[in-house]
Amino acid sequence: MSGERRLALCASPAPQAQEAAQELRRRYDWVPEREAELVVALGGDGFMLQTLHGMLDRHRPLPVFGMNRGTVGFLMNEWGADVLETRLLAAKTVSVAPLAMHAETVDGGRESLFAINEVSLLRETRQAAWLEVSVDGRVVIPQLVCDGALVATPAGSTAYNLSAHGPILPLESALIALTPISPFRPRRWRGAILPSRACVRFRVLDPVKRPVSAVADQQEVRDVAAVSVTVDRAHPLTLLFDPEHALDDRIAMEQFAI
């Protein structure tokens, strides 16, 4: 590629993503990711999340420009092999701060994971989950009887959170969504919008009879006893979007979708 930036290419195993990768490799020059300044990712939203999680392990996360060769593609730009250099130079930068999940399991184990979209707690059996919900150390719901609950970032507010009837958050709003999943009691509670500095903590009230798992995007911890969720500003991630197809615009327009 003739531009100044060194680019790396990655693609999901899906056939259409692999075919697109072959075409781009024929048309442009690429370097290994360890030598790159920017990554072009081909796939769907799941692959984009996988790519971003990989960036969290790096000392210096690279910006990612995704092109949709998957299914949903909300986090991706439209596919196109032409004028890639021009698109990258004109791309709009979006910074995303991930969630940090710290889980304590019933057997005393501890695990910490990142989430770009959401952290969700889900019942593992036919029994409803019983959760105590605290915000900044204050118990706000002593007993939430539900299928689960989640905390979503603005970038993830149009994903699982929206399907659970949670609010759509503007990308630059410095807010997080706390949303119940099929709540039975209190039945009328529909969730809360919280400042991004808030710490949300869930305590599983009956973890043996009513086991609960915690999921950070695609990574699961089973049989949790307690989970805390905060926004981690120490690990910002950078996504690149075509100006006419920017993530913040798409999130805003989702509020008017019929």
Solvent accessible surface area in square Angstrom, and as a share of the most:
residue,aa,sasa,rsa
1,M,39,0.17
2,S,106,0.68
3,G,43,0.42
4,E,172,0.77
5,R,87,0.32
6,R,122,0.45
7,L,6,0.03
8,A,4,0.03
9,L,25,0.12
10,C,30,0.18
11,A,21,0.16
12,S,11,0.07
13,P,119,0.75
14,A,39,0.30
15,P,104,0.65
16,Q,74,0.33
17,A,0,0.00
18,Q,68,0.30
19,E,114,0.51
20,A,4,0.03
21,A,0,0.00
22,Q,101,0.45
23,E,52,0.23
24,L,0,0.00
25,R,126,0.46
26,R,179,0.65
27,R,115,0.42
28,Y,25,0.10
29,D,104,0.54
30,W,52,0.18
31,V,42,0.24
32,P,61,0.38
33,E,67,0.30
34,R,189,0.69
35,E,78,0.35
36,A,1,0.01
37,E,59,0.27
38,L,0,0.00
39,V,0,0.00
40,V,0,0.00
41,A,0,0.00
42,L,0,0.00
43,G,0,0.00
44,G,10,0.10
45,D,26,0.13
46,G,35,0.33
47,F,27,0.11
48,M,1,0.00
49,L,13,0.07
50,Q,109,0.49
51,T,15,0.09
52,L,1,0.00
53,H,30,0.13
54,G,36,0.35
55,M,2,0.01
56,L,14,0.07
57,D,128,0.67
58,R,63,0.23
59,H,192,0.86
60,R,135,0.49
61,P,43,0.27
62,L,2,0.01
63,P,36,0.23
64,V,0,0.00
65,F,0,0.00
66,G,1,0.01
67,M,0,0.00
68,N,39,0.20
69,R,65,0.24
70,G,24,0.23
71,T,128,0.75
72,V,115,0.66
73,G,7,0.07
74,F,38,0.16
75,L,7,0.03
76,M,1,0.00
77,N,1,0.01
78,E,113,0.51
79,W,70,0.24
80,G,20,0.20
81,A,9,0.07
82,D,84,0.43
83,V,96,0.55
84,L,0,0.00
85,E,53,0.24
86,T,85,0.50
87,R,40,0.15
88,L,8,0.04
89,L,144,0.72
90,A,57,0.45
91,A,20,0.15
92,K,80,0.34
93,T,86,0.50
94,V,9,0.05
95,S,79,0.51
96,V,8,0.04
97,A,35,0.27
98,P,0,0.00
99,L,0,0.00
100,A,10,0.08
101,M,0,0.00
102,H,87,0.39
103,A,2,0.01
104,E,44,0.20
105,T,23,0.13
106,V,71,0.41
107,D,130,0.67
108,G,59,0.57
109,G,31,0.29
110,R,191,0.70
111,E,79,0.36
112,S,69,0.45
113,L,28,0.14
114,F,55,0.23
115,A,0,0.00
116,I,1,0.01
117,N,15,0.08
118,E,16,0.07
119,V,0,0.00
120,S,3,0.02
121,L,0,0.00
122,L,51,0.25
123,R,86,0.31
124,E,40,0.18
125,T,58,0.34
126,R,209,0.76
127,Q,53,0.24
128,A,29,0.23
129,A,1,0.01
130,W,76,0.27
131,L,0,0.00
132,E,29,0.13
133,V,0,0.00
134,S,11,0.07
135,V,23,0.13
136,D,94,0.48
137,G,75,0.72
138,R,180,0.66
139,V,72,0.41
140,V,68,0.39
141,I,15,0.08
142,P,96,0.60
143,Q,63,0.28
144,L,0,0.00
145,V,8,0.05
146,C,2,0.01
147,D,44,0.23
148,G,0,0.00
149,A,0,0.00
150,L,0,0.00
151,V,0,0.00
152,A,0,0.00
153,T,3,0.02
154,P,19,0.12
155,A,5,0.04
156,G,0,0.00
157,S,0,0.00
158,T,22,0.13
159,A,39,0.30
160,Y,78,0.30
161,N,0,0.00
162,L,62,0.31
163,S,86,0.56
164,A,16,0.13
165,H,155,0.69
166,G,7,0.07
167,P,41,0.25
168,I,27,0.14
169,L,2,0.01
170,P,67,0.42
171,L,27,0.13
172,E,155,0.70
173,S,32,0.21
174,A,66,0.51
175,L,54,0.27
176,I,1,0.01
177,A,0,0.00
178,L,2,0.01
179,T,1,0.00
180,P,5,0.03
181,I,18,0.09
182,S,74,0.48
183,P,27,0.17
184,F,99,0.41
185,R,128,0.47
186,P,52,0.33
187,R,142,0.52
188,R,221,0.81
189,W,51,0.18
190,R,149,0.54
191,G,23,0.22
192,A,34,0.26
193,I,92,0.47
194,L,23,0.11
195,P,46,0.29
196,S,12,0.08
197,R,189,0.69
198,A,1,0.01
199,C,45,0.27
200,V,0,0.00
201,R,89,0.33
202,F,0,0.00
203,R,112,0.41
204,V,6,0.04
205,L,54,0.27
206,D,36,0.19
207,P,33,0.21
208,V,124,0.72
209,K,117,0.49
210,R,31,0.11
211,P,19,0.12
212,V,0,0.00
213,S,3,0.02
214,A,0,0.00
215,V,24,0.14
216,A,0,0.00
217,D,14,0.07
218,Q,105,0.46
219,Q,70,0.31
220,E,89,0.40
221,V,8,0.05
222,R,130,0.47
223,D,63,0.33
224,V,0,0.00
225,A,29,0.22
226,A,5,0.04
227,V,0,0.00
228,S,16,0.11
229,V,0,0.00
230,T,43,0.25
231,V,24,0.14
232,D,24,0.13
233,R,142,0.52
234,A,82,0.64
235,H,65,0.29
236,P,69,0.43
237,L,1,0.01
238,T,38,0.22
239,L,2,0.01
240,L,11,0.05
241,F,1,0.00
242,D,9,0.05
243,P,70,0.44
244,E,142,0.64
245,H,53,0.24
246,A,0,0.00
247,L,0,0.00
248,D,31,0.16
249,D,73,0.38
250,R,37,0.13
251,I,0,0.00
252,A,40,0.31
253,M,125,0.56
254,E,56,0.25
255,Q,92,0.41
256,F,146,0.61
257,A,70,0.54
258,I,221,1.12
